[in-house]
Amino acid sequence: MTHPTIRIAVVIPCYRVKEHILGVIDQIGMEISRIYIIDDNCPDHSGDFVAENCKDKRITIIRNIENKGVGGAVIEGYKAAIAEEMDIMIKLDGDGQMDPRLILDFVAPIINGQADYTKGNRFFDLRKIQAMPKARLLGNAALSFMTKLSSGYWDLFDPTNGYTAIHSDIARHLQYDKISQRYFFETDMLFQLNILRAVVIDIPMDAKYGNEMSHLKISKIIGEFLFKHLKNLCKRIFYNYYLRDMSLASFELPLGGCMLIFGFVFGLYHWLFSSHSGIITPLGTVMLSVLPLILGFQLILAFLAYDIASVPRRPLHLNTIKDK
């Protein structure tokens, strides 16, 4: 059951999902106040198709003049929902992969004041992830680790999962013009949420794959993803450890990095010199290389331990929920 004064909206970006969209809409329960269909300049004219074949009065159709990608489409839905004073927005794909019957599972932690943003996790039940293609399974595991580093949410997994819910008080503070609007959207959202210090939790869900086609080509986006992860990591560290606050971890990271670099370069230089000259490197010189490496590694581990313990725990919208 949802709170009687909480207004929930579903945002469905549509691009070549004509075969599935009506079935998705039919499964959305009456606890939802609005359904925003975002026709992202779809060549199949998804917006017109829904308007002609679905009479659900909760539906609002938004048509993008140009294709903005899944992120751009979702952002348009968020803006429309905020304008109509919706309290919580669910992002649901129109291809049938996401079960609308799980909506209440995603909404409940936000209503109960446990989270600001919830996202799906298809890796929760180890017995059921066998349905996921092996290539996608390995790729998702690698992306999850990179996302933990760049976003700061060390307790999350399955970062590319697009089944999400967000409280409007958080959504209206996002910097939409700085969020990637295409395949990096979900990951970039986590970075933006961490900058706000929003609480994010995973919601278990099953992996589901049908006859839908994926438009994501790993070979084409791997370089872009690596660059954006590195960029977000640097920005997050600067914002959280130097601009807004300073702690012991603020010194551990640069000191540990400098010691690692010095130990590696110093040791490599003397190893090359010894191999070419045939002169055995003195024990003191070896220790002068090894000791900074060990200490630098320990300092980096100490920073990571602090960073992992700094995952946001108190929802930002908690007082708003209580007031309602």
C-alpha positions in Angstrom: 0.0 0.0 0.0 1.2 3.5 -0.8 0.7 6.6 1.3 -2.7 8.3 0.2 -1.0 11.7 -0.2 2.0 10.4 -2.2 1.6 11.0 -5.9 3.6 8.5 -8.0 4.5 8.9 -11.7 5.9 6.4 -14.2 8.3 7.7 -16.9 8.6 5.5 -20.0 11.2 6.5 -22.6 10.1 5.0 -26.0 12.3 4.2 -28.9 11.4 1.3 -31.1 9.3 -0.5 -28.4 6.0 -0.5 -30.3 5.6 -4.3 -29.9 5.8 -4.1 -26.1 4.6 -0.7 -24.9 0.9 -1.4 -24.6 1.6 -4.6 -22.6 3.8 -2.6 -20.2 1.1 0.1 -19.7 -1.6 -2.5 -19.0 0.5 -3.9 -16.1 0.8 -0.6 -14.3 -1.4 -0.5 -11.2 -3.9 2.1 -10.2 -1.6 3.3 -7.4 0.2 5.3 -10.2 -1.2 8.9 -10.7 0.5 9.7 -14.0 2.2 7.8 -16.9 4.5 9.9 -19.0 5.2 8.3 -22.5 8.3 10.0 -23.9 8.4 9.5 -27.7 12.1 10.1 -28.3 11.7 10.9 -32.0 10.9 7.3 -32.5 10.8 6.1 -36.1 7.9 3.9 -35.2 6.0 6.9 -33.8 5.5 5.4 -30.4 3.6 8.4 -29.1 1.0 8.3 -31.8 0.7 4.5 -31.5 -0.1 4.8 -27.7 -2.5 7.7 -28.2 -4.4 5.7 -30.8 -4.5 2.4 -29.0 -4.6 3.2 -25.2 -7.3 5.2 -23.5 -5.8 5.3 -20.0 -6.5 8.8 -18.7 -3.3 8.9 -16.7 -1.2 9.0 -19.8 0.6 12.1 -20.9 2.5 11.9 -24.2 5.7 14.0 -24.6 7.3 14.1 -28.1 10.9 15.0 -28.5 11.6 16.9 -31.7 15.0 15.2 -31.9 16.4 12.0 -30.4 17.9 12.8 -27.0 18.8 9.2 -25.9 17.3 7.4 -22.9 18.7 9.9 -20.5 17.4 12.9 -22.3 14.0 11.2 -22.6 13.9 10.4 -18.9 14.9 13.9 -17.9 12.0 15.3 -20.0 9.7 13.0 -18.0 11.2 14.1 -14.7 10.6 17.8 -15.6 7.0 17.1 -16.5 6.4 15.2 -13.3 8.0 17.9 -11.2 5.8 20.5 -12.9 2.7 18.5 -12.0 4.0 18.1 -8.4 4.5 14.4 -8.5 6.3 13.1 -5.4 8.1 10.0 -6.7 9.0 9.1 -10.3 9.6 5.6 -11.6 11.7 5.1 -14.7 10.4 2.1 -16.6 11.6 0.8 -20.0 9.0 0.2 -22.7 10.5 -3.0 -24.0 8.9 -5.3 -21.4 12.2 -6.2 -19.6 11.0 -4.5 -16.4 8.1 -6.0 -14.4 5.7 -3.1 -13.5 4.4 -5.3 -10.6 7.7 -4.4 -8.8 6.9 -0.7 -8.7 5.7 -0.8 -5.1 9.0 -2.5 -4.1 10.9 0.4 -5.6 8.7 3.0 -4.1 8.4 1.7 -0.5 11.9 2.5 0.7 11.5 6.1 -0.5 8.1 6.5 1.2 9.4 4.9 4.4 12.3 7.4 4.5 15.0 4.8 3.9 16.2 6.1 0.6 16.1 9.0 -1.9 16.7 6.8 -5.0 16.2 3.1 -5.6 17.5 1.0 -8.5 17.2 -2.6 -9.6 19.8 -5.3 -9.0 19.6 -8.4 -11.2 22.5 -10.0 -9.3 20.8 -10.5 -6.0 19.7 -14.0 -6.5 22.6 -16.1 -7.7 20.4 -18.9 -8.9 18.6 -16.7 -11.4 21.4 -14.8 -13.0 22.1 -17.8 -15.2 19.5 -16.4 -17.5 21.8 -13.4 -18.2 24.1 -13.7 -21.3 27.6 -14.5 -20.1 29.2 -11.6 -22.0 26.7 -9.2 -20.4 27.3 -10.7 -17.0 31.1 -10.2 -17.1 30.7 -6.7 -18.6 28.3 -5.7 -15.9 30.6 -6.9 -13.2 33.5 -4.8 -14.6 31.2 -1.8 -14.9 30.0 -2.3 -11.4 33.5 -2.0 -10.0 34.3 1.1 -12.0 31.0 2.7 -10.9 31.8 2.0 -7.2 35.0 4.0 -7.7 33.6 6.8 -9.7 30.2 7.2 -7.8 31.3 6.4 -4.3 28.3 4.0 -3.8 30.4 1.0 -2.8 27.4 -1.0 -1.6 25.6 -1.0 -5.0 25.8 -3.4 -7.9 24.4 -3.6 -11.5 24.9 0.1 -12.2 23.5 0.0 -15.7 20.1 -1.2 -14.5 17.5 1.3 -15.7 14.7 0.3 -13.3 14.8 3.2 -10.9 12.7 5.4 -8.6 13.6 8.9 -7.3 12.0 11.4 -4.9 11.1 14.7 -6.6 12.9 16.7 -3.9 16.1 15.0 -5.1 15.2 15.1 -8.8 14.7 18.9 -8.8 18.2 19.5 -7.5 20.0 17.4 -10.2 22.1 19.3 -12.7 20.4 17.9 -15.8 22.6 19.8 -18.2 25.7 17.9 -16.8 24.2 14.4 -16.9 25.1 12.2 -19.8 21.9 11.6 -21.9 22.7 8.3 -23.5 24.2 5.0 -22.4 26.1 6.5 -19.5 23.0 8.0 -18.0 22.3 5.6 -15.1 26.0 5.7 -14.0 26.2 9.5 -14.3 23.0 9.7 -12.2 24.8 7.9 -9.4 27.6 10.3 -9.5 25.3 13.3 -9.4 23.4 11.7 -6.5 26.6 11.2 -4.5 27.5 14.8 -4.9 24.1 15.7 -3.4 24.8 13.0 -0.7 21.5 11.2 -1.5 20.9 7.7 -0.1 20.7 5.0 -2.8 19.7 1.4 -2.3 19.4 -1.7 -4.5 16.1 -3.5 -5.1 16.4 -7.2 -6.0 14.8 -8.2 -9.3 15.1 -11.0 -11.8 17.1 -10.8 -15.0 14.6 -10.9 -17.9 15.6 -11.1 -21.6 13.1 -11.6 -24.4 13.3 -10.9 -28.2 14.1 -7.2 -27.7 17.2 -5.8 -29.4 20.0 -4.1 -27.6 21.4 -0.9 -29.2 24.4 -0.9 -27.0 27.7 -2.0 -28.6 30.4 -2.5 -26.0 33.2 -2.1 -28.4 32.0 1.4 -29.3 31.5 2.7 -25.8 34.2 1.1 -23.7 36.7 4.0 -24.3 34.1 6.6 -23.6 32.9 4.8 -20.4 36.5 4.6 -19.1 37.1 8.3 -19.7 33.9 9.3 -18.0 34.4 7.1 -15.0 37.9 8.6 -14.5 36.5 12.1 -14.9 33.7 11.5 -12.4 36.2 9.9 -9.9 38.4 12.9 -10.0 35.5 15.3 -9.7 34.0 13.4 -6.8 37.3 13.3 -4.9 37.8 17.0 -5.4 34.3 17.9 -4.3 34.0 15.6 -1.3 37.6 15.7 0.0 38.9 19.1 -0.8 36.1 21.6 -1.8 33.3 20.8 0.7 35.3 19.1 3.5 38.8 17.9 4.5 39.7 14.9 6.6 42.7 12.7 7.2 41.7 10.9 4.0 42.4 14.1 2.1 46.1 13.8 2.9 46.3 10.0 2.7 45.4 9.9 -1.0 47.9 12.4 -2.4 50.7 11.3 0.0 50.1 7.6 -0.8 50.0 8.3 -4.6 53.3 10.3 -4.4 55.0 7.6 -2.4 53.8 4.9 -4.9 55.1 6.8 -7.9 58.4 7.7 -6.2 59.0 4.1 -5.1 58.1 2.7 -8.5 60.2 5.2 -10.6 63.2 5.1 -8.2 63.2 1.3 -8.1 62.7 1.0 -11.9 65.6 3.4 -12.5 68.0 1.5 -10.3 66.9 -1.9 -11.6 67.6 -0.8 -15.2 70.9 0.7 -14.2 71.9 -2.5 -12.4 70.8 -4.8 -15.3 72.9 -2.7 -17.8 76.0 -2.2 -15.7 76.1 -5.5 -13.9 76.6 -3.8 -10.6 74.4 -5.2 -7.8 72.1 -2.6 -6.3 72.9 -1.9 -2.6 70.4 -3.2 0.0 69.8 0.4 1.2 68.8 1.5 -2.3 66.4 -1.4 -2.6 64.8 -0.5 0.7 64.6 3.1 -0.4 62.3 1.9 -3.2 60.4 -0.8 -1.4 59.5 1.2 1.7 57.7 4.0 -0.1 55.8 1.4 -2.2 54.6 -0.4 1.0 53.7 2.8 2.8 52.0 4.3 -0.3 49.9 1.2 -0.8 48.9 1.3 2.9 47.9 4.9 2.6 45.8 4.2 -0.5 44.0 1.3 1.3 43.3 3.6 4.3 41.8 6.2 1.9 39.6 3.5 0.3 38.5 2.3 3.7 37.4 5.8 4.6 35.7 6.3 1.3 33.7 3.1 1.6 32.6 4.1 5.1 31.4 7.5 3.8 28.5 6.1 1.7 25.5 8.4 2.4 23.2 6.9 5.0 20.6 9.6 5.9 18.0 10.4 3.2 17.8 14.0 2.3 14.0 14.1 1.8 13.3 12.4 5.2 11.7 15.5 6.8 9.6 16.1 3.7 8.1 12.6 3.8 7.3 13.0 7.5 5.6 16.3 6.9 3.3 14.7 4.4 
